[in-house]
């Protein structure tokens, strides 16, 4: 990995590289994201629930208000594959469909973060994928990630909304429009 020293600082900053592990972690995230969205759609989940909860795991960043150590711990706990896996297992074991949908949204969020280059975070603010402290003048990486997530949300929403049809599991807005067209008041 390439490093360079910043003027007037003693810390070296890692440059994000496209090493094989980095590419594999992002590919793993993409596979998880696509699989979670496909499973969610197969379960007939609401697009509005999906959009409303997709960014909810990022609320774990509130730990950074305390300090970097607490923030990285809360972020890592919420962005660890194990918790949504346990939630999905509980949902399947006790036949609670809404918990399964929430677990799938949670998996989609983690996958989306991995694709964007955000992995688990060490107390040094450096992620497993290679993101490190930003230099002065660099764009804010958190803002960039949120912008990428919102863009992805809009793309997913437009794609799913354009699907149409009156089959079970379709988007509620499409159903309401179709019902209104069949039975105008």
C-alpha positions, 0 to 999 in steps of 0.5 A, a space after each residue: 500500500 502506498 503512503 505519503 507524509 503530509 506537510 506539517 503533520 507527522 502522520 502518514 495517510 494511506 492511499 486507497 488502492 485497488 489491491 486484490 483484497 480491496 477488490 474482493 471485499 468490494 465484490 463481496 459487498 456487491 454480491 451481498 447487496 444484490 442478493 439482499 435486494 433480490 431476497 427482499 423483492 422475493 419476500 414482497 417487501 415494501 419499497 417504502 420500508 426498504 428506503 426508510 430503513 436502508 440508511 438506519 444502520 448509519 445512526 450507529 455513528 452517533 457513538 462518534 459524539 462520545 469519541 473515536 473509540 466508542 464510535 468505531 465500536 458502535 459502528 462495527 457492532 452494527 456493520 458486522 454481518 453476524 447481527 443481521 444473520 442472527 435476526 434473519 435466523 430468529 425471523 425464520 425460526 419464529 416465522 416473523 416476516 417483518 424481522 426477515 425483511 429488516 434483516 435483508 435491509 440490514 444486509 443490503 446496507 452493509 453490502 452497499 457500504 462495502 461497495 462504497 469502500 467502507 469496512 469495519 473501522 479501527 479506533 484510528 478511523 481507518 477502515 479495513 478496506 483502506 479509507 484513512 483520515 482525510 487531508 485538508 482540502 479533500 472531500 469529506 468521505 462520509 458525505 461522499 458515502 452518504 451521497 453515493 448511498 442516496 444515489 443508489 437508493 434513488 436508482 433502486 427506487 426508480 428501477 422498482 417503481 418502473 417495474 409495474 404490474 399487479 402481481 403480489 409483492 409489487 410496490 404499493 403505489 403501483 397497486 393504488 394507481 391500478 386499483 384507482 384505474 379499475 374503479 374510478 370514483 
